[in-house]
Amino acid sequence: MKKEKVIYRFCPYEGKVLNAKREISFEIRLASRLLLDELCFKWNKKMLEEKINDSIEKGNREEFASVREEYLNYIWE
């Protein structure tokens, strides 16, 4: 049996282009949202911890007090 060859020819399309939308399932949207929220939470908490440590090293009480108030929101349960 002879092997068949497939030849594609590309021609420019002159008509109106249709854009298809694919719906993302609720579970995937929820999981991605939760993952992004957790990543942002951990990053913000880490940055606040670094600011607190820097203010302690510098001995700046005003900066420590302001950053501490923000940090308390992250550790409150």
Contacts in CASP RR format, 6 or more apart in sequence:
PFRMAT RR
TARGET T0000
AUTHOR 0000-0000-0000
METHOD contacts of the structure
MODEL  1
MKKEKVIYRFCPYEGKVLNAKREISFEIRLASRLLLDELCFKWNKKMLEE
KINDSIEKGNREEFASVREEYLNYIWE
41 74 0 8 1.000
44 74 0 8 1.000
45 71 0 8 1.000
45 74 0 8 1.000
48 67 0 8 1.000
48 70 0 8 1.000
48 71 0 8 1.000
48 74 0 8 1.000
49 71 0 8 1.000
51 63 0 8 1.000
51 67 0 8 1.000
52 64 0 8 1.000
52 67 0 8 1.000
52 68 0 8 1.000
52 71 0 8 1.000
55 61 0 8 1.000
55 63 0 8 1.000
55 64 0 8 1.000
55 67 0 8 1.000
56 64 0 8 1.000
END
